Amino acid sequence: MIDLHTHILPGIDDGPQDWDQSLALARALSDAGVTEVAATSHIKPPIWPNTQEGLAGLRAELATKLEEEEIDLIIHPGGEHWWCGAVLDELAQGLGQPYGQGKAFLVEIQPNDDPPLFEERLYALQRSGYKPVLAHVERYRIFDGRKGRQRLRNLVERGIAAQVNLAILGRGFGWARGGNAKKFLLDGLIAIVCGDCHSAQDVPAAYGKGLEQLRALGGDYAVDRLLRRNPASLLAGKEVDPWAPV
């Protein structure tokens, strides 16, 4: 499996604070069956002003430590870009951190916000050749309810990719965020599912009950599409289609 949303690099955001914690997370993911991850550290100035150069250095150091510890996990470039003018401008100038070698990138918004010109700025990035991927869409109030789901559908139909978190998918329909995650999935709006793991302790909820719920909802085909084929395509800079129930 390929997880395109992890906070595995140490000391630069709210993920692991040192190499021991980073390697513990890597080992837990590998033991859960994950073979590749994107290191999507927050890019959120001024709190976490991470850059391509700094992230690349940490990824290289992590890869060396993984080899020394005999942890079988491949690390790909990535970043979780905060929705603000400065970060969006850097993305448009090629200064963000896309996935792999392509032009797909992960972006998040404040859960309660309805950002001005949200769709317009996403489409402008598309016209510049980028592929926006919306992180954990189940969190965002703008996608709540029937009108919200239609708003998300409009974005997906225009080529924006949507992601949900596995651990949230494992929660019941009665909890709003878990209900949204399942509804979005069953509506055929989701291109990838991810762990969004910040520590080794996050892995069981994602790759235990969360993965179990994904398989219950969509079978092995959904797991293959959302955790293997689509993530591989995004890393390679290719288009993806959401999984939808047959």
Secondary structure, 3 states (H helix, E strand, C coil): CEEEEECCCCCCCCCCCCHHHHHHHHHHHHHCCCCEEEECCEEECCCECCCHHHHHHHHHHHHHHHHHCCCCCEEECCCEEECCHHHHHHHHCCCCCCCCCCCEEEEECCCCCCCCCHHHHHHHHHHCCCEEEECCHHHCHHHCHHHHHHHHHHHHHCCCEEEEEHHHHCCCCCCHHHHHHHHHHHCCCCCEEECCECCHHHHHHHHHHHHHHHHHHHHHHHHHHHHHHHHHHHHCCCCCCCCCCC
